Amino acid sequence: MKKIILGILLLLPLASYSQKLPIKFGDVSLDELKMVRYEKDTTAPAVVLVDYGESIIDYNQEKGFVIKFERVRRVKILTKDGYDWGNLTIQLYRDGSTEEDLTSVKAITYNLEKGKIVETKLKNDAIIREETDKNLRNVKIALPNVKEGSVIEVSYKVTSPFLFNFQDWDFQSTIPIVWGEYRARIPEYFEYKKLMQGYLALSINETSEVKRSFELVYREKIGGGNTSTRFGGSSSSTERERVEYTEKYFRWALKDAPAFREEPFLTTTEIIF
């Protein structure tokens, strides 16, 4: 299975450039809905039309550096055996009271009925949160009205304060993937070890750099006694510091990835550290 795994190597103190996005949520075509089989694998019960993800390490004035991950995936359901692709599980990490935050969840099932595109949107009661253990929570999503011929779309965002938990990415799955793409933006303060597993050659493997900056704002209370930090108010002084840095930009993509077939004696498709 072709995948990219980013694991933290070194941590020092302390939407994407100009390339067009490969998918726009809600922009499903008639051709995608009329599709009855995937010609490059006519046995496939479903096919991922586009799977796009992006991870950004961003600075937040209150929380410091956080990882912002966004994903959009579009899948064509071809047979009843592909119905399971209407279910998605998102795993969130937590440590005590600190946890990853899932937001902007959107999911739509598209069907072609009497020549017209009919949309069925995800309802809140179809999102289920499950506690797995003290560090993990699963959010399960079941898309409505999934049937043969459906096109389903899901998008969501995850904000993580855990800089070691950089999102991995799979370019190959148990069904074919027409286009898979993952982008990452990492400030120079962080260095991640990038591991690639699998035999498929990437269609795009780009790295570049750009100069960026963020602003630190200090507001300190003016008056006798101990000096304390606070925000706003007329009795405070404000200092601003602009921090300039170099940001590394990575773009990986793979076109027409075939379905991954499990081989005899294969124990796992994951890399174990």
Summary of the structure (lengths in Angstrom):
residues: 273
radius of gyration: 21.9
end to end distance: 16.7
largest distance: 77.6
contacts: 735
relative contact order: 0.24
helix: 5%
strand: 56%
